[in-house]
Amino acid sequence: MNNAELKEKVIFPNYTQIPTKVPLKVWHLFRALSITFAVFIVLILFLYPDKGLFIIWKLLFPLLPIVFLFIPGLWRNICPLAALNQLPRLFGFSRGLNPSNRIKEYGYVIGISMFFILASSRKVVFNESGIASAFLIFSALTFAFIGGIIYKGKSGWCSTICPLLPVQRLYAQTPFVTVPNSHCKPCQGCAKNCYDFNPSVA
């Protein structure tokens, strides 16, 4: 049996078996741009709150569910939170600790709780305050980065406590277009039922 026939028999390919069309250097460039843009949005929210609030709540966030539904892997490859979370591993200064079994098992509860708290606060707090929205984004970027310093792989943020993870899992369980994960090579074995390892069956 040749390689082509073997690939045809793989019904639920993992990220090492999904063809990669975008070079890793290009993904790194996109991630650098996404981090730069996120920092830019924080500054805009501080300096020009009305414009910043329009950009984030009227343009960007309404697009995320569409991306999650059709091409979730695209977001998971260029998300600025994920990019910052992976910087310590990429540059070799992550402590690479294993998360506790409790975090592995129940980290999603933290993510879901944060999502509902933030979503329910949006109308009364974040929609009207550029400072509050800037602080929210800056805090998320900071916690994602700290999680990458302490824990291995994506276990310190993306695959455990990120408040966007429950939304992604809700919309993105059967993606229309599968974009392979380009972050975790080799796999760190950091998360249970990792979406990035096998998007179709996670």
C-alpha positions in Angstrom: 0.0 0.0 0.0 1.5 3.3 -1.1 1.4 6.6 0.9 -1.5 8.0 -1.2 -3.7 5.0 -0.5 -2.8 5.1 3.2 -3.8 8.8 3.4 -7.1 8.0 1.8 -7.8 5.4 4.5 -7.3 8.0 7.3 -10.8 9.1 8.1 -9.9 11.5 10.9 -6.4 12.7 10.2 -4.4 14.4 13.0 -2.5 17.6 12.4 0.6 15.7 11.2 -1.4 14.0 8.5 -3.2 17.1 7.2 -1.4 18.6 4.2 0.3 21.9 5.1 0.0 24.6 2.4 1.3 27.6 4.4 5.0 27.6 5.4 5.8 28.0 9.1 7.6 31.3 8.4 4.4 32.8 7.0 2.5 31.7 10.1 5.1 33.4 12.3 4.7 36.6 10.3 0.9 36.5 10.6 1.3 35.9 14.4 3.7 38.8 14.7 1.1 41.0 12.9 -1.7 39.8 15.1 0.2 40.6 18.3 1.1 44.0 16.9 -2.6 44.6 15.9 -3.8 43.6 19.4 -1.4 46.0 21.0 -2.5 48.7 18.5 -6.1 48.1 19.5 -5.3 48.5 23.2 -3.6 51.8 22.4 -6.5 53.0 20.3 -9.0 52.1 23.1 -6.9 54.3 25.4 -6.4 57.2 23.1 -9.5 57.1 20.9 -12.1 55.1 22.8 -15.0 55.6 20.5 -13.0 54.4 17.5 -11.5 51.5 19.4 -14.9 50.4 20.7 -16.3 50.5 17.2 -13.5 48.4 15.8 -13.5 45.8 18.5 -17.2 45.4 19.3 -18.8 46.3 15.9 -16.2 44.8 13.5 -13.9 42.3 15.0 -15.9 40.3 17.6 -19.0 39.8 15.3 -16.6 38.2 12.8 -15.1 35.6 15.2 -18.1 33.2 15.2 -18.1 33.2 11.4 -14.4 32.3 11.4 -15.0 29.7 14.1 -17.7 28.1 12.1 -16.0 28.0 8.7 -12.2 28.1 9.3 -11.6 27.7 13.0 -8.0 26.5 12.4 -7.2 29.9 10.8 -8.0 31.7 14.1 -6.2 29.1 16.2 -3.0 29.6 14.1 -3.0 33.5 14.2 -4.8 34.3 17.4 -2.7 36.9 19.3 -3.4 35.2 22.6 -2.1 31.9 21.3 0.9 33.6 19.6 1.9 35.2 22.9 1.2 31.9 24.8 3.6 30.1 22.5 6.4 32.7 22.5 8.1 31.3 25.6 8.2 27.8 24.1 9.3 29.1 20.7 12.2 31.0 22.2 13.1 28.4 24.8 12.3 30.2 28.1 9.2 28.3 29.1 9.4 26.3 32.3 7.3 23.7 30.5 5.5 22.4 33.6 2.7 19.9 33.4 -0.6 21.3 34.5 -2.3 19.5 37.4 -4.9 16.8 36.7 -7.5 19.2 38.1 -6.6 21.9 35.5 -6.6 19.3 32.7 -9.9 18.0 33.7 -11.7 21.2 34.8 -9.9 24.0 33.2 -12.7 24.5 30.7 -15.0 25.3 33.6 -12.8 28.4 34.3 -13.0 29.3 30.6 -16.8 28.9 30.5 -17.2 30.9 33.7 -15.0 33.7 32.5 -16.9 33.8 29.1 -20.3 34.2 30.8 -19.0 36.8 33.3 -17.4 38.8 30.5 -20.3 38.4 28.0 -22.9 39.4 30.6 -20.7 42.4 31.6 -20.2 43.6 28.0 -23.3 45.8 27.7 -22.9 47.6 31.0 -19.1 47.8 31.2 -17.1 47.1 28.0 -19.4 48.5 25.3 -19.2 51.9 26.9 -15.7 52.1 28.3 -12.6 52.1 26.1 -10.4 51.9 29.2 -12.3 48.8 30.5 -12.0 47.1 27.1 -8.4 48.0 26.8 -7.7 46.5 30.2 -9.7 43.4 29.3 -7.6 42.8 26.1 -4.3 43.7 27.8 -5.1 41.3 30.7 -5.9 38.5 28.4 -2.7 39.0 26.5 -0.7 39.1 29.7 -2.3 36.0 31.2 -1.8 34.1 28.0 1.9 35.0 28.0 2.4 34.1 31.7 0.6 30.8 31.1 3.1 30.1 28.3 6.1 30.9 30.6 4.9 28.4 33.3 3.1 25.6 31.5 4.0 23.5 28.5 2.3 23.6 25.1 -1.0 25.3 25.1 -2.0 24.0 28.6 -1.4 27.4 30.3 -4.1 29.2 28.3 -5.5 28.1 24.9 -6.5 24.5 25.7 -7.7 25.1 29.3 -8.9 28.4 30.6 -9.2 30.7 27.5 -12.8 32.2 27.6 -12.9 31.9 23.8 -12.3 28.2 23.9 -15.9 27.1 24.8 -17.2 29.3 21.9 -14.7 27.7 19.5 -15.7 24.2 20.6 -19.3 25.1 20.1 -19.0 26.5 16.6 -15.9 24.6 15.3 -16.5 21.0 16.1 -16.9 20.0 12.4 -15.1 22.7 10.4 -16.0 23.4 6.8 -12.3 24.0 6.0 -9.6 22.3 8.1 -6.4 24.3 8.6 -3.7 22.2 10.3 -2.2 23.4 13.6 1.3 24.9 13.0 2.0 25.7 16.7 2.8 22.4 18.4 5.5 20.6 16.4 6.2 18.3 18.0 3.0 17.7 20.0 3.5 18.6 23.7 0.8 16.2 25.0 -0.4 19.1 27.1 -4.2 18.9 26.8 -7.0 16.3 26.9 -9.0 15.9 23.7 -6.8 18.6 22.0 -8.6 20.4 19.2 -5.3 21.3 17.6 -4.2 17.7 17.4 -7.3 16.4 15.6 -9.9 19.0 14.8 -12.5 16.5 13.6 -12.8 14.3 16.6 -11.5 16.4 19.6 
